[in-house]
Amino acid sequence: MTKSELILRLAELNPHLYQRDVERIVTTIFEEVVEALARGDRVELRGFGAFSVKERDPRVGRNPRTGEAVKVERKRTPFFKTGKQLRERLNAAES
Amino acid sequence: MAGRTITRAHLSEAVYQEVGLSRNESAALVERVLEEVVGALERGEMVKISSFGSFSVRQKGQRVGRNPKTGDEVPILPRRVLVFRASHVLKNRINGVEEAVDTNDEDC
């Protein structure tokens, strides 16, 4: 499922809304998560999961092609931990 | 860094502010969006949100684990796990990198 398919599906379920508004709703939700993470905040959605930012220390990496040593600066990486309920649902569906 | 925790309530508030539906309807729509994502993942579908990232389901085989406290061997049963891959747009925004152009971001 892509973002546009998600929008179509939501529009289908909410025929009273303009498609333009459905697009804004979906965009706003994900944009809020991005902005929170950019500020260094955590996003916790019970039953779904939690997004957070992890700091990676600077290190000396290597160019895999040339073998050359390159400095990798400190960087921040987004991290997602699956919520308990979602984990259970993924596995209940299978069995 | 890291201070606040953003929850569903913040997301519905943002939808309320942005779109001008009632607070109740905004909250229900946030819930619906999450539920649609979960539903697709349950069916084993990959979910790709451009400029954000992708969620995919991976099947893990059985392996032997160990209780770290007692050292006992315990089988870890086959299971499905969720993998999130952040898009470059998200990684850049988190690191304060400005996007030069709003390119088609296929790598979500």
N, CA and C atoms of all chains as a GROMACS GRO file, in nm:
protein
  609
    1MET      N    1   0.084  -0.119   0.000
    1MET     CA    2   0.000   0.000   0.000
    1MET      C    3   0.088   0.125   0.000
    2THR      N    4   0.059   0.216  -0.089
    2THR     CA    5   0.135   0.341  -0.094
    2THR      C    6   0.053   0.451  -0.029
    3LYS      N    7   0.116   0.568  -0.014
    3LYS     CA    8   0.047   0.680   0.046
    3LYS      C    9  -0.077   0.716  -0.036
    4SER      N   10  -0.064   0.714  -0.170
    4SER     CA   11  -0.182   0.750  -0.251
    4SER      C   12  -0.293   0.647  -0.241
    5GLU      N   13  -0.256   0.519  -0.226
    5GLU     CA   14  -0.359   0.417  -0.206
    5GLU      C   15  -0.428   0.435  -0.072
    6LEU      N   16  -0.349   0.474   0.028
    6LEU     CA   17  -0.406   0.500   0.160
    6LEU      C   18  -0.506   0.615   0.152
    7ILE      N   19  -0.471   0.718   0.078
    7ILE     CA   20  -0.559   0.833   0.060
    7ILE      C   21  -0.689   0.793  -0.010
    8LEU      N   22  -0.675   0.713  -0.116
    8LEU     CA   23  -0.794   0.667  -0.189
    8LEU      C   24  -0.887   0.587  -0.099
    9ARG      N   25  -0.828   0.497  -0.022
    9ARG     CA   26  -0.904   0.412   0.068
    9ARG      C   27  -0.980   0.496   0.172
   10LEU      N   28  -0.910   0.595   0.224
   10LEU     CA   29  -0.970   0.682   0.324
   10LEU      C   30  -1.083   0.767   0.265
   11ALA      N   31  -1.063   0.809   0.142
   11ALA     CA   32  -1.164   0.889   0.072
   11ALA      C   33  -1.289   0.803   0.049
   12GLU      N   34  -1.265   0.676   0.017
   12GLU     CA   35  -1.374   0.581  -0.005
   12GLU      C   36  -1.456   0.562   0.123
   13LEU      N   37  -1.387   0.555   0.236
   13LEU     CA   38  -1.454   0.534   0.364
   13LEU      C   39  -1.522   0.661   0.414
   14ASN      N   40  -1.481   0.777   0.359
   14ASN     CA   41  -1.536   0.905   0.406
   14ASN      C   42  -1.587   0.988   0.288
   15PRO      N   43  -1.697   0.940   0.227
   15PRO     CA   44  -1.745   1.007   0.106
   15PRO      C   45  -1.788   1.152   0.129
   16HIS      N   46  -1.807   1.191   0.255
   16HIS     CA   47  -1.846   1.329   0.282
   16HIS      C   48  -1.728   1.426   0.281
   17LEU      N   49  -1.605   1.372   0.271
   17LEU     CA   50  -1.487   1.460   0.271
   17LEU      C   51  -1.437   1.481   0.129
   18TYR      N   52  -1.383   1.600   0.104
   18TYR     CA   53  -1.316   1.624  -0.023
   18TYR      C   54  -1.188   1.544  -0.026
   19GLN      N   55  -1.156   1.491  -0.143
   19GLN     CA   56  -1.030   1.416  -0.155
   19GLN      C   57  -0.910   1.503  -0.115
   20ARG      N   58  -0.919   1.633  -0.149
   20ARG     CA   59  -0.813   1.727  -0.114
   20ARG      C   60  -0.790   1.729   0.038
   21ASP      N   61  -0.901   1.726   0.113
   21ASP     CA   62  -0.890   1.727   0.259
   21ASP      C   63  -0.833   1.595   0.310
   22VAL      N   64  -0.873   1.485   0.249
   22VAL     CA   65  -0.820   1.355   0.290
   22VAL      C   66  -0.668   1.355   0.271
   23GLU      N   67  -0.624   1.410   0.158
   23GLU     CA   68  -0.480   1.421   0.133
   23GLU      C   69  -0.411   1.501   0.242
   24ARG      N   70  -0.473   1.612   0.278
   24ARG     CA   71  -0.413   1.697   0.383
   24ARG      C   72  -0.409   1.625   0.517
   25ILE      N   73  -0.512   1.546   0.545
   25ILE     CA   74  -0.517   1.473   0.672
   25ILE      C   75  -0.399   1.376   0.679
   26VAL      N   76  -0.384   1.296   0.574
   26VAL     CA   77  -0.277   1.195   0.574
   26VAL      C   78  -0.140   1.262   0.578
   27THR      N   79  -0.123   1.367   0.498
   27THR     CA   80   0.005   1.438   0.496
   27THR      C   81   0.036   1.499   0.633
   28THR      N   82  -0.065   1.561   0.694
   28THR     CA   83  -0.046   1.623   0.825
   28THR      C   84   0.000   1.522   0.929
   29ILE      N   85  -0.063   1.405   0.930
   29ILE     CA   86  -0.028   1.304   1.030
   29ILE      C   87   0.119   1.266   1.020
   30PHE      N   88   0.163   1.231   0.898
   30PHE     CA   89   0.303   1.189   0.885
   30PHE      C   90   0.399   1.306   0.903
   31GLU      N   91   0.357   1.424   0.858
   31GLU     CA   92   0.441   1.543   0.874
   31GLU      C   93   0.462   1.576   1.022
   32GLU      N   94   0.357   1.558   1.103
   32GLU     CA   95   0.369   1.582   1.247
   32GLU      C   96   0.474   1.490   1.309
   33VAL      N   97   0.475   1.364   1.264
   33VAL     CA   98   0.572   1.268   1.316
   33VAL      C   99   0.714   1.312   1.276
   34VAL      N  100   0.730   1.352   1.150
   34VAL     CA  101   0.861   1.397   1.101
   34VAL      C  102   0.908   1.518   1.181
   35GLU      N  103   0.819   1.616   1.201
   35GLU     CA  104   0.857   1.737   1.274
   35GLU      C  105   0.896   1.706   1.417
   36ALA      N  106   0.819   1.616   1.480
   36ALA     CA  107   0.851   1.580   1.618
   36ALA      C  108   0.990   1.518   1.625
   37LEU      N  109   1.019   1.427   1.534
   37LEU     CA  110   1.150   1.360   1.535
   37LEU      C  111   1.261   1.460   1.505
   38ALA      N  112   1.235   1.555   1.415
   38ALA     CA  113   1.335   1.657   1.382
   38ALA      C  114   1.366   1.743   1.504
   39ARG      N  115   1.267   1.762   1.592
   39ARG     CA  116   1.291   1.837   1.716
   39ARG      C  117   1.359   1.751   1.822
   40GLY      N  118   1.366   1.621   1.797
   40GLY     CA  119   1.425   1.530   1.895
   40GLY      C  120   1.320   1.472   1.989
   41ASP      N  121   1.193   1.496   1.959
   41ASP     CA  122   1.086   1.438   2.040
   41ASP      C  123   1.061   1.293   2.000
   42ARG      N  124   0.992   1.223   2.088
   42ARG     CA  125   0.951   1.086   2.062
   42ARG      C  126   0.805   1.087   2.018
   43VAL      N  127   0.765   0.989   1.940
   43VAL     CA  128   0.624   0.979   1.905
   43VAL      C  129   0.576   0.841   1.947
   44GLU      N  130   0.480   0.839   2.040
   44GLU     CA  131   0.434   0.711   2.089
   44GLU      C  132   0.288   0.690   2.054
   45LEU      N  133   0.262   0.590   1.972
   45LEU     CA  134   0.125   0.560   1.930
   45LEU      C  135   0.091   0.422   1.984
   46ARG      N  136   0.024   0.422   2.098
   46ARG     CA  137  -0.010   0.297   2.167
   46ARG      C  138  -0.077   0.198   2.073
   47GLY      N  139  -0.033   0.074   2.078
   47GLY     CA  140  -0.094  -0.030   1.995
   47GLY      C  141  -0.033  -0.035   1.857
   48PHE      N  142   0.036   0.071   1.818
   48PHE     CA  143   0.099   0.075   1.686
   48PHE      C  144   0.250   0.065   1.701
   49GLY      N  145   0.307   0.162   1.768
   49GLY     CA  146   0.451   0.158   1.791
   49GLY      C  147   0.503   0.296   1.830
   50ALA      N  148   0.634   0.305   1.848
   50ALA     CA  149   0.693   0.431   1.889
   50ALA      C  150   0.810   0.467   1.800
   51PHE      N  151   0.812   0.593   1.757
   51PHE     CA  152   0.925   0.645   1.679
   51PHE      C  153   1.014   0.725   1.771
   52SER      N  154   1.144   0.704   1.758
   52SER     CA  155   1.236   0.786   1.837
   52SER      C  156   1.362   0.810   1.754
   53VAL      N  157   1.451   0.891   1.809
   53VAL     CA  158   1.573   0.926   1.738
   53VAL      C  159   1.691   0.874   1.818
   54LYS      N  160   1.778   0.803   1.752
   54LYS     CA  161   1.898   0.754   1.820
   54LYS      C  162   2.020   0.828   1.768
   55GLU      N  163   2.111   0.860   1.860
   55GLU     CA  164   2.235   0.928   1.822
   55GLU      C  165   2.340   0.824   1.789
   56ARG      N  166   2.404   0.840   1.675
   56ARG     CA  167   2.516   0.752   1.641
   56ARG      C  168   2.644   0.833   1.657
   57ASP      N  169   2.740   0.778   1.731
   57ASP     CA  170   2.866   0.848   1.753
   57ASP      C  171   2.945   0.861   1.624
   58PRO      N  172   3.034   0.962   1.619
   58PRO     CA  173   3.120   0.973   1.502
   58PRO      C  174   3.212   0.850   1.496
   59ARG      N  175   3.245   0.805   1.378
   59ARG     CA  176   3.333   0.689   1.367
   59ARG      C  177   3.414   0.701   1.240
   60VAL      N  178   3.516   0.617   1.230
   60VAL     CA  179   3.592   0.613   1.106
   60VAL      C  180   3.538   0.497   1.024
   61GLY      N  181   3.478   0.531   0.912
   61GLY     CA  182   3.424   0.427   0.825
   61GLY      C  183   3.520   0.402   0.712
   62ARG      N  184   3.478   0.313   0.625
   62ARG     CA  185   3.564   0.280   0.513
   62ARG      C  186   3.483   0.281   0.385
   63ASN      N  187   3.539   0.338   0.282
   63ASN     CA  188   3.475   0.330   0.152
   63ASN      C  189   3.488   0.185   0.105
   64PRO      N  190   3.376   0.116   0.091
   64PRO     CA  191   3.384  -0.028   0.062
   64PRO      C  192   3.449  -0.055  -0.074
   65ARG      N  193   3.443   0.041  -0.164
   65ARG     CA  194   3.502   0.016  -0.295
   65ARG      C  195   3.653   0.035  -0.295
   66THR      N  196   3.697   0.145  -0.233
   66THR     CA  197   3.841   0.175  -0.239
   66THR      C  198   3.916   0.133  -0.113
   67GLY      N  199   3.842   0.105  -0.004
   67GLY     CA  200   3.909   0.068   0.120
   67GLY      C  201   3.962   0.188   0.196
   68GLU      N  202   3.940   0.305   0.141
   68GLU     CA  203   3.986   0.429   0.200
   68GLU      C  204   3.912   0.459   0.331
   69ALA      N  205   3.983   0.511   0.431
   69ALA     CA  206   3.919   0.547   0.557
   69ALA      C  207   3.850   0.683   0.542
   70VAL      N  208   3.724   0.691   0.587
   70VAL     CA  209   3.653   0.819   0.583
   70VAL      C  210   3.591   0.848   0.718
   71LYS      N  211   3.594   0.973   0.757
   71LYS     CA  212   3.532   1.012   0.883
   71LYS      C  213   3.382   1.017   0.865
   72VAL      N  214   3.308   0.950   0.954
   72VAL     CA  215   3.163   0.962   0.953
   72VAL      C  216   3.127   1.045   1.076
   73GLU      N  217   3.062   1.157   1.053
   73GLU     CA  218   3.028   1.247   1.163
   73GLU      C  219   2.917   1.188   1.251
   74ARG      N  220   2.902   1.246   1.368
   74ARG     CA  221   2.791   1.209   1.455
   74ARG      C  222   2.661   1.228   1.378
   75LYS      N  223   2.573   1.132   1.384
   75LYS     CA  224   2.446   1.154   1.316
   75LYS      C  225   2.330   1.096   1.394
   76ARG      N  226   2.211   1.139   1.357
   76ARG     CA  227   2.091   1.093   1.425
   76ARG      C  228   2.012   1.007   1.329
   77THR      N  229   1.961   0.896   1.384
   77THR     CA  230   1.888   0.800   1.302
   77THR      C  231   1.749   0.777   1.359
   78PRO      N  232   1.648   0.779   1.275
   78PRO     CA  233   1.515   0.747   1.324
   78PRO      C  234   1.504   0.598   1.357
   79PHE      N  235   1.425   0.568   1.458
   79PHE     CA  236   1.411   0.430   1.503
   79PHE      C  237   1.264   0.403   1.533
   80PHE      N  238   1.219   0.284   1.494
   80PHE     CA  239   1.079   0.248   1.521
   80PHE      C  240   1.074   0.119   1.600
   81LYS      N  241   0.999   0.123   1.708
   81LYS     CA  242   0.978   0.001   1.785
   81LYS      C  243   0.831  -0.038   1.772
   82THR      N  244   0.806  -0.158   1.724
   82THR     CA  245   0.669  -0.204   1.703
   82THR      C  246   0.596  -0.216   1.836
   83GLY      N  247   0.474  -0.171   1.840
   83GLY     CA  248   0.394  -0.181   1.961
   83GLY      C  249   0.352  -0.325   1.988
   84LYS      N  250   0.322  -0.351   2.114
   84LYS     CA  251   0.291  -0.487   2.155
   84LYS      C  252   0.169  -0.541   2.080
   85GLN      N  253   0.066  -0.459   2.075
   85GLN     CA  254  -0.059  -0.504   2.013
   85GLN      C  255  -0.040  -0.533   1.864
   86LEU      N  256   0.037  -0.449   1.796
   86LEU     CA  257   0.062  -0.472   1.654
   86LEU      C  258   0.143  -0.599   1.632
   87ARG      N  259   0.243  -0.618   1.718
   87ARG     CA  260   0.325  -0.740   1.708
   87ARG      C  261   0.236  -0.863   1.723
   88GLU      N  262   0.144  -0.855   1.818
   88GLU     CA  263   0.054  -0.968   1.840
   88GLU      C  264  -0.039  -0.989   1.721
   89ARG      N  265  -0.086  -0.879   1.666
   89ARG     CA  266  -0.178  -0.891   1.552
   89ARG      C  267  -0.108  -0.949   1.430
   90LEU      N  268   0.017  -0.911   1.409
   90LEU     CA  269   0.092  -0.966   1.294
   90LEU      C  270   0.104  -1.117   1.306
   91ASN      N  271   0.117  -1.164   1.427
   91ASN     CA  272   0.138  -1.307   1.446
   91ASN      C  273   0.009  -1.385   1.460
   92ALA      N  274  -0.096  -1.318   1.506
   92ALA     CA  275  -0.226  -1.384   1.516
   92ALA      C  276  -0.280  -1.411   1.376
   93ALA      N  277  -0.254  -1.318   1.286
   93ALA     CA  278  -0.306  -1.329   1.149
   93ALA      C  279  -0.250  -1.453   1.080
   94GLU      N  280  -0.126  -1.486   1.115
   94GLU     CA  281  -0.057  -1.597   1.049
   94GLU      C  282  -0.109  -1.733   1.092
   95SER      N  283  -0.130  -1.748   1.224
   95SER     CA  284  -0.160  -1.883   1.275
   95SER      C  285  -0.304  -1.924   1.254
   96MET      N  286   1.860   1.738   2.371
   96MET     CA  287   1.748   1.708   2.282
   96MET      C  288   1.636   1.639   2.358
   97ALA      N  289   1.566   1.554   2.294
   97ALA     CA  290   1.456   1.472   2.344
   97ALA      C  291   1.388   1.525   2.469
   98GLY      N  292   1.270   1.572   2.453
   98GLY     CA  293   1.197   1.613   2.568
   98GLY      C  294   1.061   1.549   2.566
   99ARG      N  295   0.980   1.600   2.477
   99ARG     CA  296   0.839   1.564   2.477
   99ARG      C  297   0.811   1.429   2.412
  100THR      N  298   0.698   1.375   2.449
  100THR     CA  299   0.647   1.258   2.377
  100THR      C  300   0.519   1.299   2.308
  101ILE      N  301   0.516   1.279   2.178
  101ILE     CA  302   0.399   1.313   2.098
  101ILE      C  303   0.308   1.190   2.094
  102THR      N  304   0.178   1.214   2.110
  102THR     CA  305   0.083   1.103   2.110
  102THR      C  306  -0.026   1.124   2.005
  103ARG      N  307  -0.117   1.031   2.000
  103ARG     CA  308  -0.234   1.044   1.911
  103ARG      C  309  -0.304   1.178   1.928
  104ALA      N  310  -0.313   1.222   2.054
  104ALA     CA  311  -0.384   1.346   2.082
  104ALA      C  312  -0.322   1.463   2.005
  105HIS      N  313  -0.187   1.466   1.999
  105HIS     CA  314  -0.120   1.573   1.924
  105HIS      C  315  -0.148   1.562   1.775
  106LEU      N  316  -0.152   1.439   1.726
  106LEU     CA  317  -0.178   1.420   1.584
  106LEU      C  318  -0.319   1.464   1.549
  107SER      N  319  -0.416   1.428   1.634
  107SER     CA  320  -0.553   1.470   1.602
  107SER      C  321  -0.567   1.620   1.613
  108GLU      N  322  -0.497   1.680   1.709
  108GLU     CA  323  -0.501   1.826   1.723
  108GLU      C  324  -0.447   1.892   1.594
  109ALA      N  325  -0.339   1.837   1.541
  109ALA     CA  326  -0.280   1.891   1.418
  109ALA      C  327  -0.378   1.879   1.302
  110VAL      N  328  -0.447   1.765   1.293
  110VAL     CA  329  -0.546   1.745   1.186
  110VAL      C  330  -0.661   1.844   1.204
  111TYR      N  331  -0.704   1.860   1.328
  111TYR     CA  332  -0.811   1.955   1.361
  111TYR      C  333  -0.774   2.097   1.317
  112GLN      N  334  -0.652   2.139   1.351
  112GLN     CA  335  -0.604   2.274   1.316
  112GLN      C  336  -0.592   2.291   1.164
  113GLU      N  337  -0.542   2.188   1.100
  113GLU     CA  338  -0.507   2.196   0.958
  113GLU      C  339  -0.630   2.188   0.869
  114VAL      N  340  -0.724   2.101   0.904
  114VAL     CA  341  -0.834   2.073   0.811
  114VAL      C  342  -0.967   2.133   0.857
  115GLY      N  343  -0.978   2.157   0.986
  115GLY     CA  344  -1.100   2.222   1.032
  115GLY      C  345  -1.221   2.130   1.046
  116LEU      N  346  -1.196   2.001   1.067
  116LEU     CA  347  -1.307   1.912   1.102
  116LEU      C  348  -1.323   1.920   1.254
  117SER      N  349  -1.425   1.852   1.306
  117SER     CA  350  -1.441   1.855   1.452
  117SER      C  351  -1.327   1.777   1.516
  118ARG      N  352  -1.306   1.802   1.645
  118ARG     CA  353  -1.200   1.729   1.716
  118ARG      C  354  -1.227   1.579   1.714
  119ASN      N  355  -1.355   1.544   1.733
  119ASN     CA  356  -1.391   1.402   1.733
  119ASN      C  357  -1.360   1.336   1.602
  120GLU      N  358  -1.399   1.403   1.494
  120GLU     CA  359  -1.377   1.344   1.363
  120GLU      C  360  -1.228   1.337   1.332
  121SER      N  361  -1.152   1.438   1.373
  121SER     CA  362  -1.007   1.438   1.352
  121SER      C  363  -0.944   1.319   1.422
  122ALA      N  364  -0.986   1.295   1.545
  122ALA     CA  365  -0.931   1.182   1.621
  122ALA      C  366  -0.966   1.050   1.553
  123ALA      N  367  -1.091   1.041   1.505
  123ALA     CA  368  -1.134   0.916   1.440
  123ALA      C  369  -1.054   0.892   1.312
  124LEU      N  370  -1.021   1.000   1.240
  124LEU     CA  371  -0.946   0.985   1.115
  124LEU      C  372  -0.802   0.941   1.141
  125VAL      N  373  -0.741   0.995   1.248
  125VAL     CA  374  -0.605   0.952   1.284
  125VAL      C  375  -0.607   0.802   1.312
  126GLU      N  376  -0.708   0.761   1.387
  126GLU     CA  377  -0.723   0.620   1.421
  126GLU      C  378  -0.740   0.535   1.295
  127ARG      N  379  -0.823   0.585   1.204
  127ARG     CA  380  -0.851   0.513   1.078
  127ARG      C  381  -0.724   0.495   0.995
  128VAL      N  382  -0.643   0.601   0.989
  128VAL     CA  383  -0.518   0.594   0.913
  128VAL      C  384  -0.428   0.484   0.971
  129LEU      N  385  -0.413   0.485   1.102
  129LEU     CA  386  -0.328   0.383   1.166
  129LEU      C  387  -0.386   0.244   1.142
  130GLU      N  388  -0.518   0.235   1.152
  130GLU     CA  389  -0.584   0.105   1.135
  130GLU      C  390  -0.566   0.053   0.992
  131GLU      N  391  -0.572   0.141   0.894
  131GLU     CA  392  -0.551   0.099   0.754
  131GLU      C  393  -0.409   0.048   0.733
  132VAL      N  394  -0.313   0.117   0.796
  132VAL     CA  395  -0.172   0.074   0.785
  132VAL      C  396  -0.156  -0.064   0.848
  133VAL      N  397  -0.213  -0.080   0.968
  133VAL     CA  398  -0.203  -0.208   1.037
  133VAL      C  399  -0.270  -0.320   0.955
  134GLY      N  400  -0.386  -0.290   0.898
  134GLY     CA  401  -0.459  -0.388   0.819
  134GLY      C  402  -0.375  -0.438   0.702
  135ALA      N  403  -0.309  -0.346   0.632
  135ALA     CA  404  -0.226  -0.382   0.518
  135ALA      C  405  -0.110  -0.471   0.565
  136LEU      N  406  -0.049  -0.434   0.678
  136LEU     CA  407   0.064  -0.512   0.730
  136LEU      C  408   0.019  -0.652   0.772
  137GLU      N  409  -0.101  -0.661   0.830
  137GLU     CA  410  -0.156  -0.791   0.868
  137GLU      C  411  -0.173  -0.882   0.748
  138ARG      N  412  -0.211  -0.821   0.635
  138ARG     CA  413  -0.225  -0.899   0.512
  138ARG      C  414  -0.089  -0.930   0.450
  139GLY      N  415   0.017  -0.882   0.513
  139GLY     CA  416   0.152  -0.909   0.464
  139GLY      C  417   0.198  -0.810   0.358
  140GLU      N  418   0.117  -0.703   0.339
  140GLU     CA  419   0.153  -0.601   0.239
  140GLU      C  420   0.258  -0.507   0.295
  141MET      N  421   0.337  -0.451   0.205
  141MET     CA  422   0.432  -0.348   0.244
  141MET      C  423   0.358  -0.215   0.240
  142VAL      N  424   0.390  -0.125   0.330
  142VAL     CA  425   0.327   0.007   0.330
  142VAL      C  426   0.435   0.112   0.305
  143LYS      N  427   0.419   0.186   0.195
  143LYS     CA  428   0.519   0.286   0.157
  143LYS      C  429   0.460   0.425   0.164
  144ILE      N  430   0.514   0.507   0.249
  144ILE     CA  431   0.467   0.644   0.261
  144ILE      C  432   0.579   0.735   0.212
  145SER      N  433   0.560   0.800   0.099
  145SER     CA  434   0.669   0.880   0.044
  145SER      C  435   0.702   0.996   0.136
  146SER      N  436   0.827   1.034   0.139
  146SER     CA  437   0.882   1.138   0.228
  146SER      C  438   0.881   1.097   0.375
  147PHE      N  439   0.840   0.974   0.402
  147PHE     CA  440   0.836   0.929   0.542
  147PHE      C  441   0.918   0.801   0.558
  148GLY      N  442   0.868   0.693   0.498
  148GLY     CA  443   0.940   0.567   0.510
  148GLY      C  444   0.852   0.451   0.471
  149SER      N  445   0.902   0.331   0.489
  149SER     CA  446   0.823   0.214   0.455
  149SER      C  447   0.821   0.115   0.570
  150PHE      N  448   0.709   0.045   0.579
  150PHE     CA  449   0.694  -0.061   0.678
  150PHE      C  450   0.682  -0.192   0.601
  151SER      N  451   0.758  -0.292   0.640
  151SER     CA  452   0.738  -0.422   0.577
  151SER      C  453   0.740  -0.531   0.682
  152VAL      N  454   0.682  -0.644   0.646
  152VAL     CA  455   0.672  -0.755   0.739
  152VAL      C  456   0.772  -0.861   0.697
  153ARG      N  457   0.850  -0.906   0.791
  153ARG     CA  458   0.950  -1.008   0.760
  153ARG      C  459   0.921  -1.133   0.841
  154GLN      N  460   0.933  -1.247   0.774
  154GLN     CA  461   0.911  -1.375   0.840
  154GLN      C  462   1.043  -1.423   0.901
  155LYS      N  463   1.042  -1.453   1.029
  155LYS     CA  464   1.164  -1.501   1.094
  155LYS      C  465   1.150  -1.649   1.125
  156GLY      N  466   1.254  -1.723   1.103
  156GLY     CA  467   1.250  -1.866   1.133
  156GLY      C  468   1.273  -1.894   1.280
  157GLN      N  469   1.258  -2.020   1.318
  157GLN     CA  470   1.281  -2.058   1.457
  157GLN      C  471   1.431  -2.056   1.488
  158ARG      N  472   1.467  -2.014   1.607
  158ARG     CA  473   1.608  -2.021   1.648
  158ARG      C  474   1.614  -2.046   1.798
  159VAL      N  475   1.731  -2.082   1.845
  159VAL     CA  476   1.746  -2.109   1.987
  159VAL      C  477   1.790  -1.982   2.057
  160GLY      N  478   1.714  -1.944   2.157
  160GLY     CA  479   1.751  -1.827   2.236
  160GLY      C  480   1.795  -1.873   2.373
  161ARG      N  481   1.828  -1.779   2.456
  161ARG     CA  482   1.876  -1.813   2.587
  161ARG      C  483   1.816  -1.715   2.687
  162ASN      N  484   1.769  -1.764   2.796
  162ASN     CA  485   1.724  -1.676   2.903
  162ASN      C  486   1.848  -1.612   2.963
  163PRO      N  487   1.862  -1.481   2.950
  163PRO     CA  488   1.987  -1.417   2.993
  163PRO      C  489   2.010  -1.428   3.143
  164LYS      N  490   1.902  -1.447   3.216
  164LYS     CA  491   1.917  -1.454   3.362
  164LYS      C  492   1.964  -1.593   3.406
  165THR      N  493   1.900  -1.695   3.351
  165THR     CA  494   1.931  -1.830   3.398
  165THR      C  495   2.024  -1.906   3.304
  166GLY      N  496   2.037  -1.856   3.180
  166GLY     CA  497   2.122  -1.927   3.084
  166GLY      C  498   2.051  -2.045   3.019
  167ASP      N  499   1.926  -2.068   3.054
  167ASP     CA  500   1.850  -2.178   2.994
  167ASP      C  501   1.826  -2.155   2.845
  168GLU      N  502   1.837  -2.262   2.768
  168GLU     CA  503   1.804  -2.252   2.627
  168GLU      C  504   1.653  -2.255   2.610
  169VAL      N  505   1.602  -2.162   2.532
  169VAL     CA  506   1.458  -2.163   2.501
  169VAL      C  507   1.440  -2.143   2.352
  170PRO      N  508   1.351  -2.222   2.290
  170PRO     CA  509   1.330  -2.202   2.146
  170PRO      C  510   1.255  -2.072   2.123
  171ILE      N  511   1.298  -1.995   2.025
  171ILE     CA  512   1.222  -1.877   1.983
  171ILE      C  513   1.146  -1.920   1.858
  172LEU      N  514   1.015  -1.917   1.868
  172LEU     CA  515   0.931  -1.971   1.761
  172LEU      C  516   0.934  -1.882   1.636
  173PRO      N  517   0.902  -1.940   1.522
  173PRO     CA  518   0.893  -1.861   1.399
  173PRO      C  519   0.792  -1.749   1.420
  174ARG      N  520   0.820  -1.634   1.370
  174ARG     CA  521   0.726  -1.524   1.391
  174ARG      C  522   0.742  -1.419   1.282
  175ARG      N  523   0.646  -1.329   1.278
  175ARG     CA  524   0.654  -1.219   1.181
  175ARG      C  525   0.693  -1.092   1.254
  176VAL      N  526   0.789  -1.021   1.200
  176VAL     CA  527   0.830  -0.895   1.262
  176VAL      C  528   0.814  -0.781   1.163
  177LEU      N  529   0.796  -0.663   1.219
  177LEU     CA  530   0.777  -0.544   1.138
  177LEU      C  531   0.910  -0.471   1.126
  178VAL      N  532   0.942  -0.430   1.004
  178VAL     CA  533   1.064  -0.353   0.983
  178VAL      C  534   1.027  -0.216   0.928
  179PHE      N  535   1.079  -0.112   0.990
  179PHE     CA  536   1.056   0.024   0.940
  179PHE      C  537   1.185   0.075   0.878
  180ARG      N  538   1.176   0.125   0.756
  180ARG     CA  539   1.291   0.190   0.694
  180ARG      C  540   1.257   0.335   0.668
  181ALA      N  541   1.333   0.424   0.729
  181ALA     CA  542   1.306   0.566   0.712
  181ALA      C  543   1.350   0.610   0.572
  182SER      N  544   1.276   0.702   0.512
  182SER     CA  545   1.315   0.754   0.381
  182SER      C  546   1.430   0.853   0.400
  183HIS      N  547   1.497   0.884   0.290
  183HIS     CA  548   1.607   0.981   0.298
  183HIS      C  549   1.559   1.116   0.342
  184VAL      N  550   1.437   1.150   0.300
  184VAL     CA  551   1.381   1.279   0.341
  184VAL      C  552   1.374   1.286   0.493
  185LEU      N  553   1.323   1.180   0.555
  185LEU     CA  554   1.312   1.178   0.701
  185LEU      C  555   1.450   1.182   0.767
  186LYS      N  556   1.544   1.101   0.716
  186LYS     CA  557   1.679   1.100   0.774
  186LYS      C  558   1.743   1.236   0.765
  187ASN      N  559   1.726   1.302   0.650
  187ASN     CA  560   1.785   1.434   0.632
  187ASN      C  561   1.722   1.537   0.725
  188ARG      N  562   1.590   1.530   0.739
  188ARG     CA  563   1.522   1.628   0.825
  188ARG      C  564   1.567   1.612   0.969
  189ILE      N  565   1.589   1.489   1.011
  189ILE     CA  566   1.632   1.464   1.148
  189ILE      C  567   1.773   1.516   1.171
  190ASN      N  568   1.853   1.515   1.066
  190ASN     CA  569   1.990   1.564   1.079
  190ASN      C  570   2.003   1.710   1.037
  191GLY      N  571   1.889   1.775   1.014
  191GLY     CA  572   1.891   1.916   0.981
  191GLY      C  573   1.949   1.947   0.844
  192VAL      N  574   1.945   1.847   0.755
  192VAL     CA  575   1.993   1.870   0.619
  192VAL      C  576   1.877   1.924   0.536
  193GLU      N  577   1.900   2.037   0.472
  193GLU     CA  578   1.796   2.094   0.386
  193GLU      C  579   1.793   2.017   0.255
  194GLU      N  580   1.674   1.985   0.210
  194GLU     CA  581   1.661   1.924   0.078
  194GLU      C  582   1.681   2.032  -0.026
  195ALA      N  583   1.770   2.008  -0.121
  195ALA     CA  584   1.796   2.106  -0.224
  195ALA      C  585   1.672   2.125  -0.311
  196VAL      N  586   1.624   2.016  -0.363
  196VAL     CA  587   1.502   2.019  -0.443
  196VAL      C  588   1.409   1.913  -0.388
  197ASP      N  589   1.281   1.934  -0.406
  197ASP     CA  590   1.187   1.832  -0.365
  197ASP      C  591   1.183   1.724  -0.473
  198THR      N  592   1.278   1.634  -0.466
  198THR     CA  593   1.289   1.531  -0.569
  198THR      C  594   1.184   1.425  -0.550
  199ASN      N  595   1.160   1.347  -0.652
  199ASN     CA  596   1.073   1.230  -0.639
  199ASN      C  597   1.141   1.135  -0.545
  200ASP      N  598   1.076   1.107  -0.433
  200ASP     CA  599   1.154   1.022  -0.344
  200ASP      C  600   1.102   0.880  -0.351
  201GLU      N  601   1.172   0.805  -0.431
  201GLU     CA  602   1.134   0.666  -0.457
  201GLU      C  603   1.188   0.572  -0.351
  202ASP      N  604   1.280   0.624  -0.271
  202ASP     CA  605   1.353   0.535  -0.180
  202ASP      C  606   1.289   0.529  -0.043
  203CYS      N  607   1.158   0.522  -0.036
  203CYS     CA  608   1.097   0.523   0.096
  203CYS      C  609   1.087   0.385   0.157
   0.00000   0.00000   0.00000
